Amino acid sequence: MDSDIPHLQPGWAAAFAAVLVAVLVWAAITKATSLGLVLIYVGAIVLVGGGMVRILTTSLTAEGVSQWSWHGRVSLRWRDVQRVRMKGKGWVSLEGPSGKVAIPGAFYSSFDRTLEWLATRLPHVWPTTE
């Protein structure tokens, strides 16, 4: 049933990204005294932005999961997932033949419900041993 699919709460991700970028821009403007530091700050902003794109493009469906990464879109059907890893607080990594998808549980309305939903889709690799 499509109505029980967990949905990403983009407001949290966007607010988180905005705060990080604002801090980096402020630091770059007020603390940067050399071109090297400016390049470090710009690089950090690119990494934060790339991470936010990955979070905001995560899509869970009844058939599988997909997400943009630095290498393009990664799509995994639930039956193709070969490994599940719990990474840090609130992150679930799904690995399959076409790549890895990181599900940022903290950006969903209910992390526990998201885990339960994933467990029903992945009985062949759940529970994770890691």
N, C-alpha and C positions, 0 to 999 in steps of 0.2 A: 504494500500500500504506500503510495507516494506521500501521503499526508504525514506519515511518521518519520520521514527522512529528516535528520538533523540539519538545521540551516545555520550558516555562518552569520554572525552578527557583525556586519562590516563597520558599524559605528565604533566598536572597540578597537578594531585594527586601525582604522583611519585616525582615531584620536591618539593612539599609541604612536603611530608613525609621525603625526604632526608634532607631537611633543619632542620626539627624538630629533627630528629634522630641525625644529626650532632651536633646540639646545646646540646642535652642531653648527648651525648658521651663526648663532650668537657667539659661540666660541671662536669660530673662524673670523668673525668681524672684529671682536674685541681682543683676542689673544694671538692672532696670527701675526707674526713679525717676520716671517720668511716665506718664500715660495714653497718650500718643503712642507711646512705646516699647513698651508692652504691646500696643497695637493692631498695631504693626509685627510683633512676634513672633507674635501670633495669626494675622496674615495669612500670614506665612512658613510656619507650621504647616499652614494650609489649603492653600497651594500645594504643599508637600511631600506632604501627604496625597492631594491630587488627582493628583499625578504618580504616586504609588505605586498608586493605583486604576487609572490608565491602564496601568501596567506589568502589574499582576496580572490584569487582565481581557483581556489580549491572547490571542487564540485563533487558532491556525493549524490549518487542516483541509485535506483534499484538495481541497475546493471553493474555499476562499478564506481570508480573514483578517478578524477583527473585533476591536473594541476600544471600550471606553467612553471618552468624552471629555467635556469640559465641555458639549458640545452634544448629548449622547446617544450611543447606540451607532452606530459607523460600521462598515459591513460592505462588503467589496470581494471580488468574485469574481476569481480570478486573471486571467481573460481581460479583465476591466474595468480592470485597473491600466494607467494611461497613462504613468506616470513613476516612476522609482526614483531616490532620492537617498541617498547615503551622508552621514550627518550626524554629525559628531564621531566619537569613538572608540566603535565598537560599536553605532551606531544606523543603522537603515535606514528611510527614509521612503518609503511607497508612496502614490501619489496616484491617485485615480480620480474618477469623476463624483459619487460620494456623499461624498467627503471624503478625508482623509489618515489613515493609520495609521502610527504610529511603532513599529518593532519594536526592542526593546532587546536587542541581541545579547549584551551582557555578562551578561544574566540567564538565558541558555540554557546548557545543559551544554557545548555546543561551538559557539562562534561560527562557526568555519570550516565546520562541517557544516551549520549553519543557513543560511549564505550559499550553500553548494552546493545545498541543498534549495530555497531560494528561486529560484536561477538556473534550476533545472529546471522550475519552475512559471511562470516569467516570461521565456521566450525572446524574446518580442516586444518587450521593453523592457530586457533585460539583455544585455550589461553596461551599466551606467550610464556616462554621459559626464561625470558630476560627481563 
